[in-house]
Amino acid sequence: MDGTAPTGVLVIVRVDRAQAEKFDRTLVKAAMEICPKYGVDPVACIKQAAEKTLFGKFAVHNNYFDTPEEGDLGHNLFIRIVKTGHRNNGGVEARVYRRGKYSSPRAAVVAYCERAKRVKG
């Protein structure tokens, strides 16, 4: 499960006021300023960040978009043990996930916009 809800499903998330204000001061402000310069919809950027990190609550090293690419501060490696259902290795496997590290929410938004621009072509 990637943390996002299927289309058409309303999800209510409890976010305390301090967390919401911090998200607004940092990520939202950066997205509203930076995204238009890249031709990227700031609302889409904000929505993606809110969904991936529960309004910044789980933004490890300012990675608001759960990106596997190298950030301006490098990357983190996470190891997750998952059940595979196979008999070898006792039915479990270690999977390594790489996630970018960013110096600030602004740096994360710039990376998001550059990636979106590459994908658009």
KACOR-V744389 format. One record per residue. SS is DSSP state (alpha for helix, beta for strand, coil for the rest). PHI is phi in whole degrees, -180 to 180 (none if undefined). BURIAL is b if it has 16 or more other C-alpha atoms within 10 Angstrom, else e. Layout:
ss: <SS SS>
phi: <PHI PHI>
burial: <BURIAL BURIAL>
//
This chain:
ss: <coil coil coil coil coil coil coil coil coil coil coil coil coil coil coil coil alpha alpha alpha alpha alpha alpha alpha alpha alpha alpha alpha alpha alpha alpha alpha alpha alpha alpha alpha alpha alpha alpha coil coil coil alpha alpha alpha alpha alpha alpha alpha alpha alpha alpha alpha alpha coil coil coil coil coil coil alpha alpha alpha coil coil coil coil coil coil coil coil beta coil coil beta beta beta beta beta beta beta beta beta beta coil coil coil coil alpha alpha alpha alpha beta beta beta beta beta beta beta beta beta coil coil coil coil alpha alpha alpha alpha alpha alpha alpha alpha alpha alpha alpha alpha alpha alpha alpha alpha coil>
phi: <none -97 90 -104 -88 -61 -57 88 -108 -86 -118 -105 -119 -87 -127 -72 -57 -61 -65 -63 -66 -64 -59 -65 -68 -102 -67 -62 -60 -64 -64 -65 -86 -89 -55 -60 -65 -100 74 -106 -69 -64 -66 -63 -62 -64 -62 -60 -64 -64 -69 -71 -124 52 59 87 -62 -118 -91 -72 51 60 -87 -75 -118 55 -86 -83 -71 -65 -91 -69 -112 97 -152 -109 -113 -117 -113 -123 -91 -124 -79 -107 84 -86 -77 -70 60 69 79 -129 -147 -93 -115 -103 -116 -108 -134 -66 -114 -123 -73 -162 -59 -60 -63 -66 -66 -59 -62 -60 -65 -64 -66 -63 -66 -65 -67 -62 96>
burial: <e e e e e e e e e e e e e e e e e e e b e e b b e e b b e b b b e b b e e e e b b b e e b b e b b b b b b b b b b e b b b b b b b b b e e e b e e e b e e e e e e e e e e e e e e e e e b e e e e b b b b b e b b b b b b b b b b e e b e e e e e>
//
